[in-house]
Amino acid sequence: MHTNPYADPGSGDVGGMNVMVKHTAHALAEMGHDVAVYTRRQEPHSPDLQHYGKVRLHQLQAGPPRPATKRQQEAYIGEFESSLQQAYYDASARGRQWSLIHSQHWFSGVAALAIARDNGINHIQSFHSLAAAHDGEWGQGEQPEGPGRIPGEQILAQKSNGVICVSKAEAQTVLSLGALPERVRVCHPGVDHTVFHPATNRARTPHTILVAARLEPLKGIDLAIKILAEIPATQRPKLIISGAPTAGFEGYDTHLRDLAVHNNVADFVEFVGPLKREVLADQMRQAQVVVIPSHSETYGLVALEAAACRTPVIAQETGGLVDAVAAPHGGVLMTTREPEAWANEIVRLLQDPMLRQQMGEKAHEWAKGFTWKATAKNWLKSYAWFAT
């Protein structure tokens, strides 16, 4: 509901969830399944129905047709439910009976659960982010979304036919909400290896590190800038930051620029904005290290994509990043947020080409096992499991 899977990652609220929904929907469609994606209209002029290969994208009216913060969108859940109910009637009239509804994020789940139950359709929930996982940490990153979130997540965990999680950490949180263990399965995301792959004949840009994320406090990009300040100027790499401010954090890029000036590293920081997937992959191939300093990640798809490009990752040991990073041989997981400790790890990798190469090779071999077709197959196995 709250974001269009076909929008560019790194802008607004667009992130790994969008990438996962888009690619898994296409993989399911290529396997012969009839797949329709429903999202909230966020601008007034795009068509109600768009075809992306074999996948149909429907834009439903719920609230004003413009971008909105998650907290604002909570007020539109009822309208989205009404629009989705009408979409169900319209699909049935055209002979496209829905076999199941798979909701992404709690907004969508709350809107869809009653429709599924009233019409005898299995309802599958994927959260991608859970309030319970951020308990006590809202001040460090993600905005609270209003009073409906925690009870909504509890109802969905307990009343859905099944919950598909992207990491073991997320599954543990879902179980803490009261979900039955037999109704929870972990299906890791995949990676598009036609886009994210090692370089064939291009050398990496010397002394360059990359951060790719939405620009908001949760992603910890301020830590990346502080890390840079801890590295002596003679060894200091260039930091490339790809992403745009999340809705509700407009102007956060200005805060980060000011922080770079305050720490006397502005000349070493470049903001490149949100990038198309192919361009991002090229940036990953050129970077010597990808840094993921997030306070929390449900999975951390960027880590997997970097691994597929044969680029080592240094990431915070939190949430799904434990699943996403091939540590210790293909990446580094940090247990501290002390900038000096991160700086030491980055310098260690930058100064040891052989170690970087070995870590990159290990990461690449590990990433080969993750494909969107495999994710789609795991979703299908989960659907069948939950139907029993």
C-alpha positions in Angstrom: 0.0 0.0 0.0 2.6 2.6 1.1 5.0 2.4 -1.9 5.0 1.4 -5.5 7.2 -1.7 -6.3 8.1 -0.2 -9.6 9.5 3.1 -8.3 13.2 3.5 -8.1 14.9 2.2 -4.9 16.6 4.8 -2.8 13.9 7.4 -3.0 10.9 8.1 -0.8 10.1 4.9 1.0 11.3 2.7 -1.8 13.8 0.1 -0.7 14.5 -3.6 -0.5 10.8 -4.5 -0.1 10.1 -3.0 -3.5 12.9 -4.9 -5.2 11.8 -8.1 -3.6 8.1 -7.7 -4.6 8.9 -6.7 -8.2 11.4 -9.5 -8.9 9.5 -12.3 -7.1 6.2 -11.3 -8.8 8.0 -11.6 -12.2 9.6 -14.9 -11.3 6.1 -16.2 -10.3 4.6 -15.0 -13.5 7.4 -16.6 -15.6 6.5 -19.9 -13.8 3.0 -19.6 -15.2 1.1 -18.0 -12.3 -1.3 -15.1 -12.7 0.1 -12.2 -10.7 -1.5 -8.9 -10.0 0.1 -6.2 -7.8 -2.0 -3.6 -6.1 -0.5 -0.3 -4.8 -1.8 3.1 -3.6 -1.9 5.8 -6.3 0.7 8.4 -5.4 0.4 10.7 -8.4 -2.7 11.7 -10.4 -1.8 11.0 -14.0 -0.5 7.4 -14.3 -3.0 4.8 -15.7 -5.0 2.7 -13.3 -3.6 -0.5 -14.9 -0.1 -1.0 -16.2 1.5 -4.1 -17.6 5.1 -5.0 -16.8 5.7 -8.1 -18.8 3.3 -10.7 -17.4 2.6 -8.8 -14.2 -0.3 -6.4 -13.9 0.1 -3.3 -11.7 -3.1 -1.7 -10.4 -3.1 1.7 -8.8 -5.9 2.1 -6.2 -7.3 5.4 -4.9 -6.6 5.8 -1.1 -6.1 9.3 0.1 -4.8 12.1 -2.1 -2.8 11.0 -5.2 0.5 12.2 -3.9 3.4 10.9 -1.8 2.8 10.8 2.0 4.7 9.8 5.1 3.9 6.4 6.6 2.2 8.1 9.5 -0.1 10.0 7.1 -0.8 6.9 5.2 -2.1 5.0 8.2 -5.3 7.2 7.9 -5.8 5.9 4.3 -6.0 2.1 5.3 -9.8 2.1 5.3 -9.9 3.7 1.8 -7.3 1.3 0.5 -9.4 -1.6 1.9 -12.5 -0.3 0.1 -10.6 0.0 -3.2 -9.1 -3.4 -2.8 -12.5 -4.9 -2.1 -13.8 -3.4 -5.3 -10.8 -4.7 -7.2 -11.6 -8.2 -5.9 -15.2 -7.9 -7.2 -13.9 -6.6 -10.6 -11.4 -9.4 -10.9 -14.0 -12.0 -10.0 -16.4 -10.6 -12.7 -13.6 -11.0 -15.3 -13.0 -14.6 -14.3 -9.8 -13.9 -12.4 -10.6 -15.4 -9.1 -7.9 -14.7 -6.5 -6.3 -17.8 -5.0 -4.5 -16.0 -2.3 -3.5 -12.5 -1.1 0.1 -11.9 -0.1 0.3 -8.6 1.7 3.6 -6.6 2.0 4.0 -4.5 5.2 1.4 -4.1 7.9 -0.7 -1.4 6.1 -1.5 -3.8 3.3 -2.2 -6.6 5.6 -4.7 -4.7 7.8 -6.5 -3.6 4.6 -6.5 -7.1 3.1 -7.1 -9.5 6.0 -10.9 -9.1 6.3 -11.3 -9.3 2.5 -9.4 -12.6 2.5 -11.3 -14.0 5.4 -14.8 -12.9 4.2 -14.2 -14.6 0.8 -12.4 -17.7 1.9 -9.0 -16.8 0.5 -5.7 -17.6 2.3 -4.0 -14.4 3.5 -0.2 -14.5 3.7 1.7 -11.6 5.4 5.2 -10.3 4.9 6.2 -7.4 7.2 9.7 -6.3 6.0 9.8 -4.0 9.1 8.3 -4.6 12.5 7.7 -2.1 15.3 8.6 -4.8 17.9 12.0 -5.1 16.4 12.6 -1.3 17.0 11.3 -1.2 20.6 13.1 1.6 22.4 15.1 2.6 19.3 12.7 5.0 17.5 14.9 7.9 18.4 17.8 6.3 16.6 16.0 6.0 13.2 12.6 5.0 12.0 9.6 7.2 12.7 6.8 5.6 14.8 3.8 5.2 12.5 0.9 5.8 14.9 -1.1 3.8 17.4 -2.4 1.2 14.9 0.9 -0.4 14.1 1.7 -2.6 17.0 -1.9 -4.0 17.4 -2.1 -4.3 13.6 1.1 -6.4 13.5 -0.1 -8.6 16.3 -3.4 -9.3 14.6 -1.7 -10.1 11.3 0.9 -12.4 13.0 -1.8 -14.3 14.8 -4.7 -14.3 12.2 -3.0 -14.7 8.8 -2.8 -18.1 7.3 1.0 -17.7 7.3 3.8 -15.2 7.6 6.8 -15.2 5.2 9.9 -13.6 6.7 13.1 -12.5 5.0 15.4 -13.4 7.8 15.7 -15.5 11.0 15.8 -12.3 13.1 12.5 -11.2 11.6 11.0 -14.7 12.2 11.9 -14.5 15.9 10.1 -11.1 16.2 7.0 -12.5 14.4 6.9 -15.4 16.9 7.1 -12.9 19.8 3.9 -11.3 18.4 2.1 -14.6 19.0 2.4 -16.3 15.6 2.3 -20.1 15.6 5.7 -21.6 14.7 4.2 -23.8 12.0 2.8 -20.6 10.4 6.1 -18.8 10.0 8.6 -19.5 7.3 11.9 -17.8 6.3 12.4 -17.1 2.5 15.5 -15.2 1.8 15.5 -12.6 -1.0 17.4 -13.2 -4.2 19.6 -11.1 -6.4 19.4 -10.3 -10.1 22.7 -11.7 -11.3 22.3 -10.2 -14.8 22.6 -6.8 -13.2 24.7 -7.4 -10.1 27.8 -9.3 -11.2 31.6 -8.9 -11.0 33.4 -6.5 -13.4 34.9 -8.1 -16.4 37.6 -5.6 -17.5 37.2 -2.5 -15.3 39.5 -1.7 -12.5 38.1 -0.5 -9.2 38.3 3.2 -8.4 41.2 3.5 -5.9 40.2 4.3 -2.3 36.4 4.5 -2.8 33.7 3.2 -0.4 30.0 3.2 -1.1 26.8 3.6 1.0 23.5 2.9 -0.8 20.4 3.6 1.2 17.4 5.9 1.8 18.6 9.1 3.5 17.1 8.8 7.0 18.5 8.3 10.5 17.7 4.6 10.6 20.3 3.9 7.9 23.1 5.3 10.0 24.8 7.3 7.2 25.9 9.9 9.8 28.1 7.1 11.2 29.7 6.6 7.8 30.7 10.3 7.7 32.1 10.1 11.2 34.1 7.0 10.2 35.6 8.9 7.4 36.8 11.6 9.9 38.6 8.9 11.9 40.8 7.9 8.9 43.9 10.0 8.4 43.7 12.3 5.4 46.6 10.4 3.7 44.6 7.2 3.8 41.1 8.5 3.7 38.9 7.1 0.9 36.2 8.9 -1.0 32.7 8.1 0.3 30.0 7.8 -2.3 26.4 8.2 -0.9 23.6 7.0 -3.1 20.0 7.7 -2.1 17.4 10.4 -1.4 15.6 11.5 1.7 12.7 9.4 2.9 9.2 11.0 3.0 9.1 12.7 6.4 12.9 13.3 6.4 13.0 16.0 3.7 16.2 17.9 4.0 18.1 15.1 5.8 20.6 15.3 3.0 21.4 18.8 4.1 22.0 17.6 7.6 24.4 15.0 6.3 26.3 17.6 4.2 26.5 19.8 7.2 27.9 16.9 9.2 30.6 16.3 6.6 31.6 20.0 6.8 31.6 19.9 10.6 33.9 16.9 10.5 36.2 18.4 7.9 35.6 15.6 5.3 33.2 17.4 2.9 35.8 17.1 0.1 35.8 13.4 0.5 32.0 12.9 0.4 30.0 12.8 -2.8 26.1 12.6 -2.9 25.0 11.0 -6.2 21.3 10.6 -5.5 19.2 7.5 -6.1 20.6 5.4 -8.9 19.0 3.1 -11.4 19.8 -0.6 -10.6 22.3 -0.9 -13.4 24.2 2.3 -12.4 24.2 1.2 -8.7 25.6 -2.2 -9.7 28.4 -0.4 -11.6 29.1 1.8 -8.5 29.4 -1.4 -6.4 31.8 -2.9 -8.9 34.0 0.2 -8.8 33.9 0.6 -5.0 36.5 -1.2 -3.0 34.2 -1.7 0.0 30.4 -1.3 0.6 29.5 0.0 4.0 26.1 -0.7 5.7 26.0 1.2 9.0 22.2 0.8 9.6 20.8 0.8 13.1 18.5 -2.0 11.9 17.8 -3.9 8.7 15.1 -6.6 8.3 17.3 -8.2 5.7 19.8 -5.9 3.9 19.5 -6.6 0.2 22.3 -4.1 -0.6 24.8 -6.5 1.2 23.8 -9.4 -1.1 23.9 -7.3 -4.2 27.4 -6.1 -3.3 28.5 -9.7 -2.7 27.2 -10.6 -6.2 29.5 -7.8 -7.5 32.4 -9.4 -5.7 32.7 -6.4 -3.4 33.4 -6.9 0.3 30.9 -5.5 2.8 31.4 -4.0 6.3 28.0 -3.9 8.0 26.4 -3.5 11.5 25.7 -6.9 13.1 22.0 -6.4 13.4 18.7 -8.0 12.3 18.8 -9.6 8.9 22.3 -8.4 8.0 23.5 -11.5 10.0 21.8 -13.5 7.2 22.8 -11.2 4.3 26.5 -10.9 5.0 28.8 -13.8 4.3 30.9 -13.2 7.5 33.6 -13.7 8.4 35.2 -14.8 5.2 33.1 -12.8 2.7 32.4 -9.7 4.8 32.7 -8.1 8.2 29.9 -7.7 10.8 30.6 -4.9 13.4 29.4 -5.3 16.9 30.1 -1.7 17.8 29.1 1.7 16.5 32.4 3.4 17.5 33.6 5.2 14.4 37.2 4.4 15.2 36.6 0.7 15.1 34.9 0.9 11.8 37.7 3.1 10.4 40.3 0.5 11.4 38.4 -2.2 9.6 38.1 -0.1 6.4 41.7 0.8 6.5 42.7 -2.8 7.0 40.8 -3.8 3.8 41.9 -0.8 1.8 45.6 -1.5 2.5 45.4 -5.3 1.8 44.4 -5.9 -1.8 44.9 -9.7 -1.4 42.5 -9.8 1.6 39.9 -7.7 -0.4 40.1 -10.1 -3.3 39.8 -13.2 -1.2 36.8 -11.7 0.7 35.2 -10.6 -2.6 35.6 -14.1 -4.1 34.1 -15.8 -1.0 31.2 -13.3 -1.0 30.5 -13.8 -4.8 30.5 -17.6 -4.5 28.0 -17.4 -1.6 25.8 -14.9 -3.4 25.4 -17.3 -6.4 23.0 -19.4 -4.3 20.5 -16.5 -4.0 18.2 -16.0 -7.1 14.7 -14.6 -7.5 13.6 -17.8 -9.0 14.6 -19.6 -5.8 12.8 -17.0 -3.8 9.6 -17.5 -5.9 9.9 -21.3 -5.4 10.2 -20.9 -1.7 7.1 -18.6 -1.7 5.2 -21.3 -3.5 6.3 -24.0 -1.1 5.2 -21.7 1.8 1.8 -21.1 0.2 1.3 -24.8 -0.1 2.5 -25.4 3.4 0.2 -22.7 4.8 -2.8 -24.2 2.9 -2.6 -27.5 4.7 
